[in-house]
Amino acid sequence: MHLAYDGRGRPLALLVTPGQRHDSICAQTLLERIRVPRTGPGRPRCRPDRVIADKAYSSRG
């Protein structure tokens, strides 16, 4: 399971993949799933102001 969440720990996107799927392969897909509703008119936000990630092991990706 790959999870993107905001600074308050609220989930923004979830991606479930097979067992040994590398995080770097899933990162782009996970980020594309983020949709943050606006309080006023307009489309949902889909680009975060910043991204903090934890990589369990090294990879060229």
N, C-alpha and C positions, 0 to 999 in steps of 0.2 A: 504494500500500500504506500502510495506517495501522497503527501498532504501538503497543501499550501495554506497558510493561515496568516491572519493579520497580527499586529503588535499586541493585541489583547487576547490572543489565543483563539479567536473565532475562525472556524474553517472557511476558506474561500474556494478551494477546489480539491477534488479527490480523484486519484487515478489508481485503479487496481490493475496490477500486471502479474504475469507468471512469476513463480518463485525467485529465480536468480537474475532478474532483469536489472541491469545497471542503471543507477540514478541519472547519469548524464544523458542517457538515451531518452529518458522520460521527462526531463526537465522542461524542454521547450513545449511539449504537449500539455504538461501540467500548467505552465504559465499561461498558455493560450486559453485555458478553461476558466480563468479568473474573470468574473464579472461582478463589479461593485455597483449597485444601484445608486443613482444620483438622487438627492433630495428634491431637486427641481426638475425642470424639463431637460431632455437630452438622453443620449444613449448611455448605457452603463459604462463605467470606466473599465478598461481591460489592461492598462499599463500601470504597474505600481510605481510609486515615487522611488523606491529602493527595494533591493532584494538581498536578503541575508540567507545564505545556504550553508548546510553542513554536509561535507563530502566525507564519507566513511573510508574511502580509499582513493588512491590517485588514478587519474585517467587522462588521456589526451583530450577527450571530449569536454 
